[in-house]
Each structure stands twice: as structure tokens, then as C-alpha cells.
Amino acid sequence: MKGENWRYAAYAGTLGIMAIVFQFFWWVALLITGVIIIVAILDNIGDIFGGIFS
């Protein structure tokens, strides 16, 4: 174990941390996009149903 290259473990750890961070930011981006879409739909709900609700 002492003779093994420590860089491989560092690369693996860094890759794992980057994957977790990327997934977190991906879900944040999806959440923001979903909120924007829901707000746009609610803003135009009167146009969608032909003025029934407005």
C-alpha cells in the first residue's frame, strides 16, 4: 500500500466531489427552470382558457 501512487486516490476523490457538486447545481438549475415555467403558465392562465379565469 505504501508504494501505490497517491495521485490516483486524489483523482478519484476529486472526481467524486465534482460529481456531487455537478449534480447539486444541475438540480438547482432544473428547479429554477421549473419555477420559471410555472410562473409563465400561471401568468398566462387567462389566455390559455379563453378568459374564463380572468
N, C-alpha and C positions, 0 to 999 in steps of 0.2 A: 504494500500500500504506500510505503514511503517513496518508492521510485516512480509512482504514477505522476503524470503531468497534471498539475493543479489547474491549469487553464481550461481543461475540458469541463471540470466541475463548475468553474466560474462561468463558462459559456452556457452551460445547461441552466444554472441558476438565473442568469441574466435573461435567457430566453423564456423561462417560466414566468419571471416577474413581468417581462414585456407582454407576454400573452394575457396575463391577468389585467394589466393596465389597459391594453388594447380592447379587451372585452368590456371593461368598465366604460370607457369612452364610447364604444360602439352602442351600448345600451343607453347612454345619456343622449347620444345623437338620435337614436330611434325614439326616445321619449319626447325630445323636443320636436321632432318631426310630427309625431302623433298629436301633440298638443296643438301645433300649428294647423294641422288638417282638421281637427275637431273644432277649433275656433273658426276656421273658414266655413265649415259646414253650418255651424250654429249662426254665424253671421248672415248666411245666405238661405236660411231655412224658409223664409217667406217666399223667395224666388223659386225654391225647389217645389213647394206645394201650391204655387199659384196664388199666394196672398191669403190663404186660409188662416194662417197663424199670425199674420202681421196687421 
